[in-house]
Amino acid sequence: MTFAAPVETKSIRFRARSFVAFTLTPEAPLSEWLESLDRWIGNSPGYFAGRPVVLNLNTLKPEVGQIEALVAELGLRGIRIYAIELDGSTALDANLPPVLIGAKEATAGLLMQADSKGRPQETGRAEEGKVEQGKPEDRQPEAPATLMVKTPIRSGQSVFHAHGDVIVLGSVASGSEIVAAGSIHVYGTLRGRASAGVLGHSAARIFCRKNEAELLSVDGWYCTAEEMEPSLRGKAVQAFLEKDTLRIAPFS
């Protein structure tokens, strides 16, 4: 007599995870917007490589055929669209990325941050059934956390910090990137890209002891190496916003 071994069944677990994607919001005239995007890519090659990108079309409101053409145009530029943000009145074909509904601006805890060795670590994971208890007056707001990176940031590394300032005690190599919700302080040479105030903090600043940056950006306003005054290269500088204009000035 033959007995069949019991089949081991495993339950399927569904868990919510949050990831941060960059958003592109095309505006009319589209040809001029694409030209501006081409200039950005020319000044920062590889910027969108490996990045999830959401295409926000609520401003442009194109027809379905125009959406297909735009996604193809972006694909030629190495930009992969993971989802499209659009009001529910437009039905898209199955060959297009899915429509994203209920998108929210990035907040603290959704981005990736790096440890003291510059390695990315996951942050902001949600756990089912976990509810914070206590009266509102008993819960103290968290102070913005400063991330300190004690070793140089090598080429190809990215440091994302959505909780406050980033301090780098060493140098930042060409081809690397720092993205912070607050200000950025580099006590060595800054050769890569630095983006401060990325969650809408217009008072954020970038400080570096020696400016060889590929790109400096505060609250979305940016300046590339080609656009910087030659007198500011190799010097200690600070970058900040002044009346919606990014200023780069000597700092001592």
Stockholm file with secondary structure:
# STOCKHOLM 1.0

chainA/1-252         MTFAAPVETKSIRFRARSFVAFTLTPEAPLSEWLESLDRWIGNSPGYFAGRPVVLNLNTLKPEVGQIEALVAELGLRGIRIYAIELDGSTALDANLPPVLIGAKEATAGLLMQADSKGRPQETGRAEEGKVEQGKPEDRQPEAPATLMVKTPIRSGQSVFHAHGDVIVLGSVASGSEIVAAGSIHVYGTLRGRASAGVLGHSAARIFCRKNEAELLSVDGWYCTAEEMEPSLRGKAVQAFLEKDTLRIAPFS
#=GR chainA/1-252 SS CCCCCCCCCCCCCCCCCCCCCEEECCCSSHHHHHHHHHHHHHHSTTTTTTCCEEEECTTTCCCHHHHHHHHHHHHHTTCCEEEEECCTTCCCCTTSCCEECSCCCCCTTSSCEECTTSCEECCCCCCTTCCCCSCGGGCCCCCCCCEEECSCBCTTCEEEESSSCEEESSCBCTTCEEEESSCEEEEEEECSEEEECTTTCTTCCEEEEEECCSEEEETTEEEEGGGSCGGGTTSCEEEEESSSCEEEEECC
#=GC SS_cons         CCCCCCCCCCCCCCCCCCCCCEEECCCSSHHHHHHHHHHHHHHSTTTTTTCCEEEECTTTCCCHHHHHHHHHHHHHTTCCEEEEECCTTCCCCTTSCCEECSCCCCCTTSSCEECTTSCEECCCCCCTTCCCCSCGGGCCCCCCCCEEECSCBCTTCEEEESSSCEEESSCBCTTCEEEESSCEEEEEEECSEEEECTTTCTTCCEEEEEECCSEEEETTEEEEGGGSCGGGTTSCEEEEESSSCEEEEECC
//
